Amino acid sequence: MSVILRTNHLTKRYGHRTVLSDLSMTIYEGDIYGLIGKNGAGKTTLIRMAAGLASPSDGSILLFGKPDLLQGRKEIGTVIESPALYPGMTARENLITQCKLQDADPAQIESILSLVGLGDTGAKKAKHFSLGMRQRLAIAVSLIGNPRLLLLDEPTNGLDPEGIREIRNLILKLNKERHITVLISSHILGELSKLATRYGILHHGVLLEEFTENELWERCSKAEDHDMDLEEYFLQKIGGN
Amino acid sequence: MKHLLKSDFYKLRKARYFWVCLVLNLVLAAGTVFLLDFTYKMNGDTLAAQMEEQQHNMEETGVNISMDGIPASYEELSASNQLISFFTGNTTLIIAVLISLFVGSEFNYGTMKNIASKNYSRNKIYLSKLIAGVVTAICFTLLFALTATLTAAALWGFGDVSSGFWGEAFASIGLELLLCSAYVSVFVMFSMLVRQNGGSLAANICFLEFISLAVMLGEVIIKKVLDKTVTLSNYLIDTNMNAIMSGLDKTIVIRSLCVGIVFFAAATLIGMHDFCRRDIR
C-alpha cells in the first residue's frame, strides 16, 4: 500500500503554546483515517498544516511520498471547519470558480453535483442552502480536479441525523467507487466508527495511538467490558493520559 | 497564475458589489460634470477671485495647494480642458470599497482556504488579487473618464486643442493610472492585513481620508513651530494626481513616477510578506 500522507515529528507552536508536539503518523492509500480528539486537541491544526494553511514550527510533511507540498496539493481536496462557499453564487457557479482555479474540465460539474445530491438546485444561491446542502456543496468543491486525498475537518458538525447519514454514505461512496483516501476528524465517535478503517487518537497535541479498525475491535472484545466501543476506548485512553 | 486570474475575474463578474460599484461609478461620472456645470453657472465671474483668495489663505497657514489649471469662468469650461481632471482620483473611493470587498470577502467566506490549499504559492495568490484589482481599477477609471468626457462634450463642447495636446494628455493619463495602481496596491495590502470585509473597508477609507490631513497637519505644525515651509504632501499619491492636472513639467513627471512606483512596490512587499508569513484560519 502506498503512503498518501506522512508526518515526521510535526510540531506547531503559537508563541509559548505547543498545539502539536512531535507528531508522526501515516495514512495509506485507500484509508478512511479517523482523527479523534477533544476540542483543542490539535485535529484542525494538523489538517490545516497538511492543507498548507499553516506552516510547521518543526518536523515535516510528505504528501504522496514527496516533500514538495505545493505540487502534492494539486491532488488534495479540503473541507476545513465551516463550508467555504461564495454565497451569492449557485452550486454550479461555485464549482465553475473552482474549475477555473484548478484548470479542471467543467464537464465534471454535473456528475459531481449528482454525486453529492445537488443536481437539481438550479438557480438557487448557496446562501439559501440548508447547512446539509452547504456541507455537500463544500464536498463537491473539494472533488473538483479528481483528488486522491480528501481532508475533512468535522464535516458533520451541526447536521441532523439524516444529514450525518448522507455525508457518511457519500464519504463511503467516494472511498469505495473513486478510491479516494480520506482524513476525517470528528467528535461524533459513533459515526466515525461506521466509517473509518484506521484511527489516530490526538490528545493535547500528542498522537497517543494509531490502530486499524480490526485492531480496535480486537482490543474492545478483549476488554473486561465486552460492550466497549470506540467512544469508551477513546475515553479510557485519554483518561489515562 | 493564469488560472488564478481567470478565477478572480470570474468571481468579480459574478459579484453583486462589482456591478453596484460600476453603476455608481458611471452615475458619479455624469453627476460630476453636471455639478461642475451648475457650480460655474451659479458663481459666474466671482469664481476666479474666490479661488485666488482661498489659495492665499491656505499658503499663509503653510498648506500648499495649487489652483493652476482650474478654469476661472464658465466660458473656459470644455471637455478637453477637463479631460485630465476626469482621471484624477474621482474613482478612488469606489475602488477602495471594491477592493475591500473583493479581497476581504475571501476571508469572510472562508474561500481563501480553498485557494491557499491548492498548488499556488502565497506570492502568486497575492499577485493575482493585485493584478485583478489594478486591471479593474484602470477599467473603472477609463469608464469614468469616458462617461464624463462624453457628458462634458455634450454640455460644453470638446474645445480646441493644440498640436501637442494629445501627446501630453496620454502622458498625463499614464501617470494618473500609475498613481491609481499605487492606490490599489495600498488597498490590497490593507485588505490582506486586516482579512475582513468591514475592517479593511474602514482601514482603506481612513487611509484615503486621513493621510492627507495628517500630512497637512504636520506641515502646519512645522510652519508654526519652526517657521519653515515643508511640502511633505508633495509625496502623497493624491497630491501628485492633482499636480498632473495643472500640466506636466519635468519635476511633476519624475515625482509622480517615483511616488507611484514607491507606494506600489512598498505596499506590495509589505502585504505579500505578511500574507506569506501568517497562517490562514
Contacts between the chains, C-beta under 8 A, distances in Angstrom:
chain1	res1	chain2	res2	distance
A	48	B	279	7.1
A	48	B	280	7.8
A	51	B	113	7.3
A	51	B	116	7.9
A	51	B	117	4.0
A	52	B	116	6.2
A	52	B	117	5.4
A	53	B	113	5.9
A	53	B	116	5.7
A	53	B	117	6.2
A	53	B	279	6.2
A	53	B	280	4.4
A	53	B	281	7.8
A	54	B	279	4.0
A	54	B	280	7.4
A	55	B	279	7.0
A	70	B	119	5.3
A	70	B	120	7.7
A	70	B	121	6.4
A	71	B	119	6.0
A	72	B	119	7.9
A	73	B	117	6.0
A	73	B	118	5.6
A	73	B	119	4.9
A	74	B	118	6.9
A	74	B	119	4.2
A	76	B	117	6.9
A	78	B	113	6.7
A	78	B	114	7.2
A	78	B	117	4.7
A	80	B	110	7.9
A	80	B	113	5.5
A	80	B	117	7.8
A	81	B	110	7.3
A	82	B	110	6.0
A	83	B	110	7.7
A	84	B	109	6.2
A	84	B	110	3.6
A	84	B	111	4.7
A	84	B	112	7.9
A	84	B	113	5.2
A	84	B	114	5.3
A	85	B	109	6.7
A	85	B	111	7.0
A	86	B	11	6.9
A	86	B	14	7.4
A	86	B	109	6.2
A	86	B	111	6.3
A	87	B	109	6.7
A	88	B	14	6.9
A	88	B	15	6.6
A	88	B	16	5.9
A	89	B	14	5.7
A	93	B	14	6.1
A	96	B	10	6.9
A	97	B	7	5.7
A	97	B	10	5.8
A	97	B	11	6.1
A	97	B	14	7.8
A	98	B	7	7.9
A	98	B	114	6.8
A	100	B	3	6.2
A	100	B	6	4.5
A	100	B	7	4.2
A	100	B	10	5.4
A	101	B	3	5.8
A	101	B	4	6.6
A	101	B	6	7.8
A	101	B	7	4.0
A	101	B	114	7.6
A	101	B	115	6.5
A	101	B	118	6.5
A	102	B	3	6.9
A	102	B	118	6.3
A	103	B	3	4.7
A	141	B	114	6.3
A	151	B	117	8.0
